[in-house]
Every structure is written in C-alpha cells, then in structure tokens.
C-alpha cells in the first residue's frame, strides 16, 4: 500500500509542498533536470514550471504510472517519465542534464548502493540538489514525527534509515562519494537538510540555518 502511487499522491505529496518549492528555488530557470526516485512526479511538476525539461525516473511502475497520468491530465509537455533503476541510469548520456535532484529518498536505500546511485547522478549532471533528514534529528515535534514515520515505513526501510543516520547523513555520504558541498540549508525546524553539491568543484562554507 505504501509503495503505491495512489497512496503517495493522497497522503504524502500534499505534506511536502514547501520542500518541493525549496528545491526549485535552488535551480536556475531554463535548465534540463532529472529527478531521481521521483515517486508520483510531484517534484518534477514543481520544477517544470521554470525548467526547459524535467525527466523523472523511479523503479516503481506504480509511481511512474501515476506521474504519467498527472502529466497527461495537467498538460506538462516539458516533462518525461521512465521506470529506471537509480543505480543504472543507462538511458542517459554523460552530463545530459544541468541538475540532478533527489528528495527524501537516499535514506531509503542500502548504504551499499550509495556509491552507484551518486556515481550515476554525477555522471549525467554537474550539479546535484538533494534533500533528506538532518542528522541528528531535532527533538521537536517534527523530528519526533519523522522518526515515527520511518519506524512505521517497514523493517527494511527503517533499517536503511538507521544506517543512513549512522553514516552521518547527507554531507558525510556526499563527501565520501566525491561530491563537493556548495551549500547546506536546514528547514522545517531543522528536520530536513537541503544540500547543493558539485561533481567537480571546491567546497564552500555555505551553511544557512
């Protein structure tokens, strides 16, 4: 049930509107973007308002089916969707996109897959904008709610979340995989972290509360 496009579009997507807007605000207009682990395409459609083209990929055929239905219904002609494994983005050429995005997805994967996923994102784009949980999570209502949601998501999901946490979160994982941190922004009462990273570049001290 939780993995279905219908469930996400009704119960999850409406909660993350501000997050999608924040991601879009860190991307320049008229760019080509790929959203990895795109789910129902909600982030793709937000990005498409100012982008030249946005491609959404996800391993779940249910998610891609829902995203395609929404595209056809709402007329987002500058978007595309494809069922695709994030560890093997073989359909796309080197530096085909200006930006690759991922929202609240990296913590769902086994740490054994981080290198493959981020390596592919680096290969097909020069810039990565990625959002996930802050580490450590704050002990406020938003942070506690996030812990509860991850616990309820299932044993494997929760196990991967704990491993993501143990690995130190986004900045540690990105640096270990050869990405330079350009900017780091915390939001939603410090529960989430947005990181802008470069495949080839020098790090900047760009943390913003």
N, C-alpha and C positions, 0 to 999 in steps of 0.2 A: 504493500500500500504506500509506504513512504517513498518508494522509488518511482512511483508513477507520476507522469506529467500532470495529470488531473489534480492529484493531491497537492503538489507543489504550487500550481497556479492559484489554488484557492486558499491554502493555509500558510504558505511560506513567502511567496513573491510579494504580497502586499506589505509584509513586515519590513522588507529590505529596500524600500523605495529610496530612502535617504542615502543608503550605502551606494546604490547604483548611480545616483546623482553625483556623489563624491568621486567615484571612479571616473565618470565622464568629465568632471571638472579638471582632471589632471591629464587630459588628452587634447591636443590641438585640433582645430577643425580640419575637415577635408583630408583625413588620413585613412589609410587602409588598416583595419583592425581585425584580429582574430580573438575570439573569446573561447578559451579552453575550459572544458567541463561546463558548458553553457546552460545546462538544465533546460528550462522551458523557454529560454531566449529572452527573458526579461531584461537582462543587462545588454544584450545585443540591440534590442529595440531602443533602449535609452541612448546608447552610443550612436545609433543610426541617425538620430536627429541632426547631428552635425558632421558625421563622417562621410567619406566618399563611399566606402563599402565596409560592411562588417560580416565576417564569417563566424558562425557558431558551430562548435564541434562538441559532441558528447558521446559516450559509449552506450548510453541508454536510448534504444529506439523509441521508447515511450516518450521520453523528453523531446527528442527531435520531431516526433510526430506532432506533439502539442505545439512546439515552436513553429513548425511549418504551417499548421492550421491558423495560428495567430498572424503569421506573416501574410498569408493569403487573405485573411479577413480584414486586416488593417492596412494592407497595401504597402508594406515596407519593401519597395523594389530594390533598394540598395543593401539587401541582406541575403545571406545564404546559409543553409544548414546541412550538416553532414554527420552521419554516425561514424565516429572515429575514436580510436584508442589514443589517449593523450600521450602515451609513451612512444607512439609510432605515427607521427604526423606526416606520413609518406606522401600524402596527396599534395603537399605544399612545398614550394621551392625555397631555397636559401634566401633569406631576407625578402620574402614575398610581401611581408606586412611591415608597416611602420611600428605598430604596437601589438603586443600580445597581452591579454588580460586574463585574470582568474580570480573569482570571488568565492570565498568561503568553501574552497574545495581541496586545497593542498593537504589540510589536516585529515581528510577522509582517506587518503592513500597511505599505503605502507611506506615507511621510510626507504625501503629497498627500491622504490620507484621514483623517488625524488630526482635522482640524477638523470634518469631517462626523460622524465616529464620536462624538467627545467632545461635540459640539454636540447630538446626539440623546440621549446619556446625560444631559446637563444638562437637556434639555427635559423628559424623562419622570421625572426624580428630582431630589431636592435634595442628595443625598449620594452620593459615588462612593467605592468601596473598590476599589483596583486594585493588582495585583501584577505586577512584571516584573523584568528583570535590573537589578542595580545597575550604575551607570556611575561610575567604572571598575569592571570586574570584578576581584575579587581574584586574585592569582597563586597561589592554593592549588589543591588537587586538585578542589574543587567548581567553582571558577571556570574552571579549565582544561577540566574535563569539559563545562561549559556551552558554552564556545567550540567545542569539538569537535562537540557535538551540533548546534549551529547551523550549522556548516560542512557537516555530513552531511545536513542537512534539505533541501538542494536549492539551486540557484543563486539563484532569486528570493527564497526565504526568507532565505538568508544575506545577500543584498544589502540586504533591508529591515532585517535585524538590524543590519548595519553602519551604515545610515542612522540608525536609532534611537540607536545608540551615538554617532554623530557629532552628533546633535541634543541630546546631553547627558542622555538618559534621562528617566525619568518626571517628575520635578519640573519640569524645563525645559519639557517638552512640555505638561504640565498648565497651568502658569502662562501660557504663550503662548496657550492656548485659554480663558483667562478663569476658571480654577478656583483657588480659594484653598486652600493646603495647610494642613490642620488637624493632621495627624500623619504622621510618617515613621518607619518601623520597618525595620531591616535584620536579616536572619536567614539561616540556612544558611551560616554562616561568611562573612557579608556578601555572599553571591552574589545574593540576592534583596532587593528593596525593596517594602514594602507602604506605600501612601500612601492616607490618608483625605483627600478633598478635598470642598469645598463649592462648589456652583454660585453661591451668593450669600453671601459671608461674608468676614470678616477672617482673615488668616493668623495662625497661632500658631507659636511656636518649639517644636515638639513632636517633635524628632528623638530617637529612642530607639535605642540600639545593640542 
